[in-house]
Amino acid sequence: MAFNTENAPGVEPEAPDATRGFIFNHTMVRIVDPEASLAFYTRVFGMRLLRKVDMPEGEFTLYFLACTGNDDVPEDKDARAQYVNGREGVLELTHNWGTENDPDAGYHNGNDEPQGYGHICFTVPDLEAACRWMDENGVVFQKRPEDGRMNHIAFVRDPDGYWIELVARRG
């Protein structure tokens, strides 16, 4: 028998039929400086910019990034939009125009009080090597593996102060 779900108070024992085909597609975070954030996510984490959508009526731009691995990502813009909408693990960066020129612009990282949103996470093949790569790229650490009891994880911060967890792939 295939695994279905772990049990905890409030967990629905079976996924409702109406949810068949649902996928968790993306998480959105707001950014101040798109050039800094795009450089960070594409260089440090190897993500690819799959789609850029300018919304002049709302004065913002959306950037959709993902780790594509060996995927055959479509060249055609419409086909690529379908690819982005149909896959998991997409990061949407939202840039409200003008924030990059506002010295007071910034967003709550979700970990300062009052807490809310926490972090995104990348699984890495070798945590020690990933931490060296972060150091080589001047990435700010929130928590190194040797800090505290949880030596199998690290946390770094992106240009907007959002936390990113690094977890070693096991097995």
C-alpha positions in Angstrom: 0.0 0.0 0.0 1.4 3.4 -0.9 1.9 6.2 1.7 -1.1 8.6 1.9 -0.5 11.0 4.8 0.8 11.1 8.4 -1.8 11.6 11.1 -2.2 14.8 13.2 -5.1 16.7 14.6 -6.9 18.4 11.7 -5.4 16.3 8.9 -7.9 15.1 6.3 -7.4 11.3 5.9 -8.0 11.3 2.2 -7.4 14.1 -0.4 -10.8 15.3 -1.6 -11.6 14.3 -5.2 -12.1 18.0 -6.0 -8.3 18.6 -5.3 -7.0 16.0 -7.7 -4.5 17.6 -10.1 -3.7 20.5 -7.6 0.0 21.2 -7.3 1.9 23.6 -5.0 3.4 25.8 -7.7 5.1 28.8 -6.2 5.9 31.1 -3.3 6.0 34.9 -3.8 8.2 37.3 -1.9 8.6 41.1 -2.5 12.0 42.4 -3.4 13.5 45.9 -3.3 16.2 45.7 -6.0 15.6 43.2 -8.8 19.1 43.3 -10.1 20.6 42.3 -6.7 17.9 39.6 -6.1 18.2 38.1 -9.6 22.0 38.0 -9.4 21.7 36.3 -6.0 19.2 33.6 -6.9 20.7 32.9 -10.4 24.4 32.9 -9.3 24.3 31.6 -5.8 21.5 29.1 -6.1 21.7 28.3 -9.9 18.0 29.2 -10.4 16.9 30.1 -13.9 14.7 33.1 -14.8 11.8 31.3 -16.6 9.4 34.2 -17.0 9.3 38.0 -16.5 6.0 39.8 -16.5 5.7 43.6 -16.4 2.5 44.9 -15.0 2.5 48.7 -15.9 -1.0 49.2 -14.7 0.1 48.1 -11.2 3.7 49.4 -11.5 5.3 46.1 -10.6 7.2 43.3 -12.3 7.0 39.5 -11.6 10.0 37.3 -11.9 9.5 33.5 -11.9 12.6 31.4 -11.1 13.2 27.7 -10.6 16.0 25.1 -10.4 15.4 23.4 -13.7 18.0 20.6 -13.5 17.8 18.6 -16.7 14.3 19.8 -17.6 13.7 20.5 -21.3 12.4 24.0 -20.7 10.5 25.3 -23.7 11.9 28.2 -25.8 8.5 29.4 -26.9 7.2 32.0 -24.4 3.6 30.6 -24.2 4.8 27.0 -23.8 7.3 28.2 -21.2 4.5 30.0 -19.3 2.6 26.7 -19.3 5.7 24.9 -18.0 6.1 27.4 -15.2 2.4 27.1 -14.2 2.5 23.3 -14.2 5.6 22.6 -12.2 6.5 22.7 -8.5 9.1 24.7 -6.7 8.9 28.1 -8.4 10.0 31.3 -6.6 8.1 34.4 -7.7 10.0 37.7 -6.9 7.7 40.7 -7.0 9.3 44.1 -7.6 7.2 47.2 -6.9 8.7 49.8 -9.2 10.7 52.5 -7.5 11.6 50.6 -4.4 15.2 50.2 -5.7 15.6 54.0 -5.4 13.9 54.4 -2.0 16.5 54.3 0.8 13.7 53.4 3.3 12.3 50.5 1.2 12.3 47.1 2.8 10.1 44.2 3.7 9.4 42.2 6.9 11.4 39.0 6.7 8.8 37.1 8.7 11.2 36.0 11.4 11.5 39.3 13.3 8.6 40.1 15.7 5.8 39.7 15.0 6.7 36.4 13.4 4.8 35.0 10.4 6.4 33.8 7.2 9.6 31.9 7.9 11.8 30.8 5.0 12.3 28.9 1.8 14.5 25.9 1.7 17.0 24.3 -0.7 18.2 20.7 -0.4 21.9 20.5 -1.2 24.0 17.4 -2.0 26.8 18.5 0.4 26.1 21.0 3.2 29.7 21.7 3.9 30.4 22.4 0.2 27.3 24.6 -0.1 28.4 26.6 3.0 31.8 27.1 1.4 30.1 28.3 -1.8 28.0 30.7 0.2 31.1 32.1 1.9 32.9 32.5 -1.5 29.9 34.5 -2.7 29.7 36.8 0.4 26.3 35.4 1.5 25.3 36.4 5.0 24.6 33.5 7.3 21.8 33.5 9.8 22.9 30.2 11.2 25.9 28.0 10.3 25.7 24.2 10.8 28.0 24.4 13.8 25.7 26.9 15.5 23.3 25.3 18.0 22.1 21.7 18.1 20.8 21.4 14.5 24.1 20.7 12.7 22.4 19.3 9.6 21.0 22.7 8.5 22.2 26.2 7.8 20.3 29.4 7.2 21.5 32.3 4.9 19.8 35.6 4.0 19.0 36.9 0.6 19.5 40.6 -0.4 16.1 41.5 1.2 16.8 39.7 4.5 14.6 36.6 3.8 15.9 33.5 5.3 16.9 30.5 3.2 17.4 27.1 4.8 20.0 24.7 3.5 19.4 21.1 4.2 21.8 18.2 3.4 20.4 15.6 1.1 20.3 12.3 3.0 20.7 8.8 1.6 
